[in-house]
Amino acid sequence: MDATSSDISEPPRFAPLNRAYNAVFQPDRLSIGLVVPLDAHGRDPVADMSRHVERAQLADTMGFSALWLRDVPFNVPSFGDAGQGFDPFVYLGALSMATSDIALGVASVVLPLRHPAHVAKAAASADVLSDGRLLLGVASGDRPEEYPALNMTFPDRGERFRDSVDYIRAMGAPYPTFDNRHGAVAGTIDMLPKPTGDRLPLLITGGSQQSPDWVARNGDGWMTYPRDTASQGRVVSDYRGRIAEAGLPDKPVMQSLYVNLLDDPDAPARPIHLGFQSGSGFLRRYLTDLRALGINHVAINLRFNSAGIETTMKRLADDILPDFSNRKATS
């Protein structure tokens, strides 16, 4: 039977958007990324960034699928996490030059705190400079202290989030015509550069003050938080059911996970903040369960890790990535 026979079909895939989206998110598969900063800083909100470039490059060569930055404008003591310290878009530019294949994501840009024109231009710039390796998570924000510092109101952030998404989408078209609370563009000016694909891959974080139907219809994927597997299965099924009801193609789901990977591969799991400590055996079984539930990507956060970061990255690369990575390690 020749290669054109009708019983040979392409594997399922999500609608292609850019290089990163197509590689990181694949139906019925689960890929592994890492959350920046790549530093075990425990309860200290401020990470040590002295080796950040070397560790990002190591993640790239080891075959991790993505690096995830955060948008944290201020070090808010009640929040207890200053992220990577650097502005995410400036940092994306630096990482796009320092790495070659790993996807570069933001989880997530707080849209109500930024004008969407600046987000659209910065994100498209990072996408082009990295040769299509940008993944843009977007959120409505959850730190009330930041809003008065930027002369923004907190209660209406959900409405401004929706309008920002519409604005960013519109800027991908040539000479757009668009008008909402963020500004009017009359088709006589253009925004450059354009994304490498048809549009920027926008991943909605949590509910972002929107209805579940809006989240399912308007994002290119969904970022959610860790839950027990039964609950996670229900919310993933509900999300995909709403996509199907809207008559839209399927979309990926990803989640975050704090991990303290112990030396003993058979060490049992114990809960930590938004995750667990365990050996590689339990982590592998947990990720296998998530893949069966329809999760397509897990962003691992090593903030509370007890071993050295490079040691743990190598352990993950040796013990976990062979079963889950969509990329190959490079020498």
C-alpha positions in Angstrom: 0.0 0.0 0.0 1.6 3.4 -1.0 2.1 6.4 1.2 -0.9 8.2 -0.3 -3.4 5.5 0.9 -6.4 6.9 2.8 -5.7 4.9 5.9 -2.5 7.0 6.6 -3.4 10.3 8.3 -1.6 13.1 9.9 -1.5 13.1 13.7 -4.1 15.5 15.3 -2.9 19.0 16.0 -4.1 22.3 17.3 -4.6 25.1 14.8 -1.1 26.3 14.0 -0.1 29.8 15.2 3.6 30.2 15.5 6.7 28.0 16.1 6.4 27.9 19.9 2.7 27.2 20.0 3.0 24.4 17.4 5.8 22.7 19.3 4.7 23.1 22.9 1.0 22.2 22.5 0.2 19.0 20.8 -3.1 17.0 21.3 -2.8 13.9 23.5 0.8 14.9 24.5 2.2 16.7 27.5 5.4 18.9 27.4 7.4 20.3 30.2 8.5 23.9 30.8 10.3 25.7 33.6 9.2 28.9 35.4 11.7 31.7 35.7 13.5 32.6 37.9 15.5 29.4 37.8 16.4 29.8 41.4 15.5 28.1 44.7 14.8 31.2 46.7 12.3 29.7 49.1 10.4 32.3 51.2 12.6 35.1 50.0 10.5 37.0 47.4 13.6 38.2 45.6 15.4 35.6 43.5 19.2 35.4 42.8 19.4 36.2 39.1 23.2 36.0 38.9 23.2 32.8 36.7 19.9 33.4 34.9 21.3 33.4 31.3 23.4 30.2 31.8 20.4 28.4 33.3 18.1 29.5 30.5 20.6 28.3 28.0 21.0 25.0 29.9 17.2 24.5 29.8 17.3 25.1 26.0 20.0 22.5 25.4 18.5 20.0 27.7 15.2 19.9 25.7 12.8 21.6 28.0 9.9 23.0 25.9 9.4 26.4 27.4 10.6 29.1 29.8 7.9 31.1 31.5 8.4 34.6 32.7 6.1 36.6 35.0 4.8 40.2 34.8 5.4 41.6 38.3 5.7 45.4 38.2 6.2 45.8 41.9 7.6 43.8 44.8 4.4 43.6 46.8 5.1 42.1 50.3 1.6 40.6 50.8 2.1 38.7 47.5 5.6 37.5 48.5 7.0 37.0 45.0 8.9 39.6 42.9 9.2 37.3 39.9 12.4 37.5 37.9 12.8 41.2 38.6 13.3 42.2 35.0 10.5 43.6 32.9 9.2 40.6 30.9 9.4 42.2 27.5 12.9 43.4 28.0 13.8 40.0 29.3 12.2 38.3 26.4 14.4 40.3 24.0 17.5 39.2 25.9 16.5 35.5 26.1 15.6 35.5 22.4 19.2 36.3 21.6 20.6 33.9 24.3 18.6 30.8 23.3 17.7 29.1 20.0 14.9 26.7 20.3 13.1 26.8 23.6 9.7 28.6 23.6 9.6 31.9 25.5 6.4 32.5 27.4 4.9 35.1 29.8 2.6 33.7 32.5 1.1 36.2 32.4 1.0 39.8 31.2 -1.4 41.8 33.4 -3.3 43.6 30.7 -5.2 46.2 32.8 -1.9 47.6 34.0 -0.5 48.2 30.4 -1.8 50.0 27.4 -2.6 47.2 24.8 -0.8 49.1 22.1 2.5 48.7 24.0 1.7 45.0 24.8 0.9 44.3 21.1 4.1 46.0 19.8 6.4 44.5 22.5 4.9 41.0 22.1 5.1 41.0 18.3 8.7 42.3 18.5 9.6 39.5 20.8 7.9 37.0 18.6 9.8 38.2 15.5 13.2 38.5 17.3 12.9 35.0 18.6 11.8 33.5 15.3 8.3 32.7 16.4 9.1 31.5 19.9 6.7 33.7 21.9 3.7 32.4 24.0 1.7 35.3 25.5 -0.2 34.5 28.6 -2.6 37.3 29.7 -4.4 37.9 33.0 -6.5 40.5 34.7 -4.2 40.8 37.7 -4.6 39.8 41.4 -2.5 42.3 43.3 -4.7 45.3 44.3 -1.7 47.4 45.6 -0.3 47.8 42.1 -3.4 49.5 40.6 -3.2 52.9 42.4 0.5 53.0 41.8 -0.2 53.1 38.1 -3.4 55.2 38.5 -5.6 52.3 37.5 -8.8 51.1 39.1 -9.1 47.6 40.4 -12.9 46.7 40.3 -13.3 47.2 36.5 -10.2 45.3 35.5 -12.3 42.6 33.9 -13.8 45.0 31.4 -10.5 46.6 30.6 -9.0 43.1 30.1 -11.6 42.2 27.5 -11.1 45.5 25.6 -7.3 44.9 25.7 -7.6 41.5 24.2 -9.8 43.0 21.4 -7.2 45.8 20.8 -4.2 43.4 20.7 -6.1 41.1 18.2 -6.9 44.1 16.0 -3.3 45.2 15.8 -2.3 42.1 14.0 -4.1 43.2 10.9 -2.6 45.6 8.4 -3.8 49.2 8.9 -6.5 48.2 11.4 -9.7 50.0 12.0 -10.6 49.8 15.7 -12.2 51.8 18.5 -12.7 51.1 22.2 -11.8 52.6 25.5 -8.1 52.2 24.9 -8.1 54.3 21.7 -9.2 54.7 18.1 -7.3 53.6 15.0 -8.9 54.7 11.8 -7.1 52.5 9.2 -4.6 55.2 8.3 -1.7 54.0 10.5 -0.2 50.6 11.1 1.6 48.8 13.9 4.8 47.0 13.1 6.1 44.4 13.4 3.4 41.9 12.7 3.5 38.5 14.5 5.2 35.6 12.7 1.9 33.7 12.5 -1.6 34.8 11.7 -1.9 36.2 15.3 -0.1 36.3 18.6 -0.9 33.1 20.7 -3.0 34.5 23.6 -3.4 32.1 26.5 -6.0 33.2 29.1 -5.0 32.7 32.7 -7.6 31.4 35.1 -10.9 33.2 34.8 -9.4 36.7 34.3 -12.7 38.1 35.6 -14.5 36.6 32.6 -17.2 34.0 32.1 -16.1 30.5 31.3 -17.7 30.8 27.8 -15.8 33.9 27.1 -12.5 32.3 28.1 -13.2 29.2 25.9 -14.1 31.3 22.9 -11.5 34.1 23.0 -8.2 32.5 24.0 -5.9 30.3 22.0 -5.5 28.2 25.1 -6.1 28.2 28.8 -3.6 28.5 31.7 -4.9 27.0 35.0 -3.6 26.0 38.4 -2.9 22.6 39.9 -5.8 20.7 41.5 -6.3 17.1 42.5 -6.7 15.0 39.4 -10.4 14.4 39.7 -11.1 18.2 40.0 -8.7 19.0 37.2 -10.3 16.5 34.9 -13.7 18.1 35.5 -12.5 21.7 34.7 -10.6 20.6 31.6 -13.5 18.7 30.3 -15.8 21.7 31.0 -13.4 24.0 29.1 -13.2 21.8 26.1 -17.0 21.2 26.2 -17.5 24.9 25.9 -15.1 25.1 23.0 -17.0 22.4 21.2 -20.4 24.0 21.9 -19.1 27.2 20.3 -18.2 25.2 17.2 -14.5 26.0 17.5 -11.4 23.8 17.0 -9.9 22.3 20.1 -7.4 24.3 22.1 -4.6 23.4 24.5 -4.6 23.5 28.3 -1.6 24.1 30.5 -1.0 24.3 34.3 1.7 25.4 36.7 3.2 23.2 39.4 5.6 23.8 42.2 8.0 20.9 42.6 10.7 20.0 45.1 12.4 17.0 43.4 14.1 14.8 46.0 17.2 12.7 45.5 15.4 9.4 46.2 13.4 8.5 43.0 10.9 6.5 45.1 10.3 9.2 47.7 6.5 9.6 48.3 4.7 12.9 47.7 4.1 15.5 50.4 2.2 18.7 49.6 3.9 22.1 49.3 2.5 25.4 48.1 0.6 24.7 44.8 2.5 21.5 44.3 4.4 18.8 46.1 7.8 17.4 47.0 8.5 13.9 45.8 10.9 11.6 43.9 10.9 11.4 40.2 8.7 8.3 40.3 5.7 10.0 41.7 6.2 13.1 39.5 6.3 10.9 36.4 3.0 9.1 37.5 1.4 12.5 38.2 2.3 13.9 34.9 1.1 10.8 33.2 -2.3 11.3 34.9 -2.4 14.9 33.7 -1.7 13.9 30.2 -4.6 11.4 30.3 -6.8 14.3 31.6 -5.9 16.4 28.5 -3.3 18.7 30.0 -0.9 19.6 27.2 1.9 21.4 29.1 3.1 21.8 32.7 5.3 24.7 33.8 7.4 23.5 36.7 8.4 26.1 39.4 11.5 25.2 41.4 11.3 28.0 43.9 11.0 25.6 46.9 13.5 23.0 45.6 16.0 21.7 48.1 18.7 20.5 45.7 20.8 22.6 43.4 19.0 24.0 40.4 21.4 22.5 37.8 21.3 19.2 39.5 17.5 19.2 39.5 17.3 20.3 35.9 19.5 17.4 34.9 17.4 15.0 36.9 14.3 16.2 35.2 16.0 16.0 31.9 17.2 12.4 32.5 14.2 11.0 34.4 11.1 13.0 33.1 11.7 14.6 29.7 12.2 11.4 27.8 8.5 10.5 28.5 7.1 14.0 28.0 9.2 16.4 26.0 8.2 17.5 22.5 11.9 18.5 21.9 15.2 16.8 21.7 18.2 17.8 23.8 21.1 19.4 21.9 24.8 19.1 22.6 
